[in-house]
Each structure stands twice: as structure tokens, then as C-alpha cells.
């Protein structure tokens, strides 16, 4: 079985994970005492760019974000109350936020432009 940190990193970077990877990650359970990887605005931009190029569907993006939500082994750039965490929530929950589309991509870009650096 592969290392949990490797699997978590793959979960962040691969919006279409291999089912075997998901099974391996699930075998570790949900509890984790430390952060193994961080989701950054670069990860979000990469996923959204892949959607805009047609490589991913909005449903792929939503599924990716849902897999990241609530994980104890993940951190988010700018912290739990920051822009990256908020954007992942938006992408994971389009039914209560906005549809995952070009308009949302522009909104996300604008938010990240305003928050180039973490607030002190």
C-alpha cells in the first residue's frame, strides 16, 4: 500500500483519481493527527483551467472539491477561513452556491487577485 501523504497529494492534484487510489486512501480512515498536504490557489486554478479547456466537466470539478472537503489531513492556503477553503466549498456545493461555470471561474479569479498574500 502506498504512503498516505502520497495518496493525499494525488487526491489534490488528480481530479479523476484511480479507484484503487481511493480505496487505498479510504483504508487509512478519516482521522489524521497531522496535515499531510495543502490545497493552494494554484491547485484550484489548475483544475478550473482544465475545465475551461474542456478536459474536465463541471461535475468532475465538483467531485474533486467534494473529495477535499472535511479531510483532517488537508490544509488550505490562507487557512480554514481563507479564500481557497471558501472556493473549494463553492465548487463542492453548487446546489447551494453557484453553478460551476465560466462565471464562477471569473468570480474565483477576482477573489484570488484581491488576496495575493495572506492577511496578518
C-alpha positions in Angstrom: 0.0 0.0 0.0 1.2 3.5 -0.8 2.1 6.1 1.8 -0.9 8.2 2.9 0.8 11.5 2.2 1.4 10.4 -1.4 -2.2 9.4 -1.8 -3.5 12.8 -0.3 -1.1 14.7 -2.7 -2.6 12.7 -5.6 -6.1 13.4 -4.4 -5.4 17.2 -4.6 -3.6 17.0 -8.0 -5.7 14.5 -9.8 -9.4 15.4 -10.3 -10.0 12.0 -11.8 -8.4 9.6 -9.3 -7.9 6.0 -10.0 -10.5 4.0 -7.9 -7.6 1.9 -6.5 -6.1 5.1 -5.1 -9.4 6.0 -3.5 -9.6 2.5 -1.9 -6.1 2.8 -0.6 -6.8 6.2 0.9 -10.1 5.0 2.4 -8.2 2.2 4.1 -6.4 4.8 6.3 -9.7 6.0 7.7 -10.8 9.6 8.2 -9.0 10.6 11.3 -5.5 12.1 11.0 -3.4 13.8 13.6 -1.4 16.0 11.2 -1.7 17.8 7.9 -0.1 15.9 5.0 -0.7 18.3 2.2 -2.1 21.7 1.4 -4.6 22.8 -1.3 -3.4 26.1 -2.8 -4.9 28.6 -5.2 -2.6 27.1 -7.9 -4.3 23.8 -7.5 -7.7 25.5 -7.9 -6.6 27.4 -10.9 -5.2 24.3 -12.5 -8.5 22.4 -12.1 -10.5 25.4 -13.4 -8.2 25.8 -16.4 -8.7 22.1 -17.2 -12.4 22.6 -17.0 -12.4 25.7 -19.3 -10.2 23.8 -21.8 -12.8 21.0 -21.9 -10.6 18.4 -20.3 -12.8 18.3 -17.2 -16.6 18.7 -16.8 -18.2 20.9 -14.1 -19.3 17.6 -12.5 -15.6 16.5 -12.4 -14.7 19.7 -10.7 -17.5 19.3 -8.1 -16.5 15.7 -7.4 -12.9 16.8 -6.9 -13.9 19.5 -4.4 -16.2 17.2 -2.5 -13.3 14.7 -2.1 -11.3 17.5 -0.5 -14.0 18.8 1.9 -13.8 17.8 5.5 -10.4 16.0 5.3 -8.4 16.2 8.5 -5.2 15.5 6.6 -5.5 18.6 4.4 -4.8 22.3 5.0 -5.8 25.2 2.8 -3.7 28.1 1.7 -4.8 31.2 3.7 -6.2 29.0 6.4 -9.5 27.4 7.2 -11.4 30.7 6.8 -9.5 31.8 3.8 -10.3 32.1 0.1 -9.0 28.7 -1.0 -11.2 26.9 1.6 -14.2 29.0 0.6 -13.7 28.3 -3.1 -13.5 24.6 -2.5 -16.8 24.8 -0.6 -18.3 26.7 -3.5 -17.1 24.1 -6.0 -18.2 21.2 -3.9 -21.7 22.6 -3.3 -23.1 24.2 -6.5 -26.6 23.4 -5.5 -26.4 25.9 -2.6 -23.9 28.3 -4.1 -23.4 29.0 -7.8 -23.2 26.7 -10.9 -19.7 25.6 -11.7 -19.2 27.5 -14.9 -17.3 30.3 -16.6 -19.0 33.0 -14.4 -17.9 31.2 -11.2 -14.4 30.9 -12.6 -14.2 34.7 -13.1 -15.5 35.3 -9.6 -12.8 33.0 -8.2 -10.1 34.7 -10.2 -11.2 38.1 -8.9 -11.2 36.8 -5.3 -7.7 35.5 -5.6 -6.5 38.7 -7.3 -7.6 40.6 -4.2 -5.9 38.1 -1.9 -2.4 37.6 -3.4 -0.9 37.5 0.1 -2.3 36.0 3.4 -3.8 38.5 5.7 -1.9 39.1 9.0 
